[in-house]
Amino acid sequence: MTFSSLPQDHQRRTASRRADALMDEDVARSEFRPGDQDGEQIDRDERAALRRVVGLSTELEDITEVEYRQLRLERVVLVGVWTSGTAQDAENSLAELAALAETAGALVLDGVIQRRDKPDPATYIGSGKAQELRDLVLESGADTVVCDGELSPGQLIHLEDVVKVKVVDRTALILDIFAQHAKSREGKAQVSLAQMQYMLPRLRGWGQSLSRQMGGGGSSSGGGGMATRGPGETKIETDRRRIREKMAKMRREIADMKHGRELKRQERHRNKVPSVAIAGYTNAGKSSLLNQLTGAGVLVENALFATLDPTVRRATTPSGRVYTLADTVGFVRHLPHHLVEAFRSTMEEVGEADLILHVVDGAHPAPEEQLASVREVIRDVGAHRVPEIVVVNKADAADELTLQRLLRAEKRAIAVSARTGLGIPELLTWIDTELPRPAVELEVLLPYTQGALVSRMHAEGEVLSEEHTGEGTLLKAQVHQELAALLEPYMPAARR
């Protein structure tokens, strides 16, 4: 919520407070004597204030649409703790949190940042600032606070006790988005597993009132008889046990589904079809690039995590070689480790690829941070040894200086626009040169009755020349070892 959009009386109060603060600052400067203040005190003053971040509000102007959205959306205030980096880094992180909240269906009312050496172990932002946050929540009419970090169970409980509304951390928000967008059976199972891993340590019990069994003596005390005496199992313990059982079942199901994908991958490997994986930050334009390269018609949406289920499509290089192109789930900074673990089997598409197209949003304020975040996850899934091409997308909307900086820093990078097609032909040519080539070069004369073998040579190998003669089709090509063995009977005797 910007200052100009606030009510007039609130603007007057805010202006008055600013004037008082400036007056106090002038008085302090006039009374300043050498030795009165040092750098630590300046840091302390900076740390003592919640910094308002403007431009995050997603409130709408049209009153009918506002009324409609208020019926179905949560109204949230964002809060972040700035522990390192610049103020701009902290604001970029909160702006990304605002985009995540909006993707989850929330209405962002306001956002604040506090400067601290580290998050407060009790309330994330400290007890005094938690009270200020409570005032902001009351003032804005919010019903949810979203924190830009993963909070411990204790921090969640204590902060909720102070602000008196629901508190959600970054991890829970991302999990909620994943739950909304998962479409396939495997995607839903992976999200459910990640949610259970997250919820397990955060179950809240309310003491003895939730006991399943009452402890105590014999039948005269009203107990349940044999095998029921003792402290019993509380409801929270029962819930935890049931969640662990569900998690074990879910892991078995995901392992079974992983086996099915491995069979398909082995089939592609057996046919020697090269594979390319599209990886990158969420909303960087990966699905748009897949559509541009293959005409796949995959859902493209200006929203974070629009793609969760991996999409694999066949494509052809300019020289006619067939390969597969896989669109994978988008990454984000501080991706919850629950999700990395749950989606490990899906991310194996990246690790098993012959080439990674690492898509980065060239129009983003901090594209280098996006690159670093994605590469961290690529390392986690063991795909850091796969050759990589950095595809700087949205070149038509990017700042020219930012583009040049990225292309200088990344030696294997190309600027494209998946929307307009800029740079796509050059990218296709680069993919063609980077894909692994068949090892065996041969020349064969195939009878016209062996059209299936001719098709396989085009699909699985690289045909260097082709000539139709009276005896059949004369081809010179590079093929893999298995296909070469099938073609050996058709090789001229001098070349055997």
BELNOR-V963386 format. One record per helix or strand of 2 or more residues. SS is the DSSP state (~ for helix, > for strand). FROM is the first residue (numbers start at 1). LEN is the number of residues. If there is no record, write none. Layout:
ss->(SS | SS)
from->(FROM | FROM)
len->(LEN | LEN)
//
This chain:
ss->(~ | ~ | ~ | > | ~ | > | ~ | > | ~ | > | ~ | > | ~ | ~ | ~ | ~ | ~ | > | ~ | > | > | ~ | ~ | > | ~ | > | ~ | > | ~ | > | ~ | > | > | ~ | ~)
from->(3 | 8 | 39 | 50 | 63 | 75 | 87 | 107 | 127 | 144 | 153 | 166 | 170 | 185 | 207 | 219 | 235 | 274 | 286 | 311 | 322 | 337 | 344 | 355 | 367 | 388 | 400 | 413 | 424 | 440 | 451 | 462 | 473 | 481 | 493)
len->(3 | 23 | 9 | 3 | 10 | 8 | 17 | 9 | 14 | 4 | 11 | 4 | 12 | 16 | 4 | 3 | 36 | 8 | 9 | 6 | 6 | 6 | 8 | 7 | 14 | 6 | 10 | 3 | 11 | 7 | 10 | 7 | 7 | 10 | 3)
//
